[in-house]
């Protein structure tokens, strides 16, 4: 009987933790410019071809001369969903110098479209910007095989010359001063 109580208690604690993980708002770790600089990888980003949700093909190298935020995300990932509106706002603020590419690892492209259509009207307007692209990486050929990303969200900041300036795992304040300074460098 004592073992049964321990098992039931353990199950309840596990369910509470799992439930909290699902409903709790994501909390990003504040990131400083020094921390990001320390993570600076400075390696050339691999050039790859991807199709946007309309089926139009693009190459990463098409965007040389601009800073690229390459965000690997999924609709089932609460932290990913949390940061998408901020990244879209960044793209809106700098249409000439910044390109946002949202590379989703969802199983079905319909999930991506459904999520994007569920966003508030003002956020959805940013999806239509010419410097915003969403793509589907169902088989993870780009995210996992080419870039080695297995945790979501992860964002690669690629500089104007095509070098990976930083790899940021998890949620950060994309509209904060630290990221703003990083993007200006």
Beta strands, then each sheet from edge to edge (+ up, - down):
strand 1: 43-44
strand 2: 49-51
strand 3: 57-59
strand 4: 67-73
strand 5: 98-104
strand 6: 132-136
strand 7: 154-158
strand 8: 163-169
sheet 1: 1+ 8- 7+ 4- 5- 6-
sheet 2: 2+ 3-
end
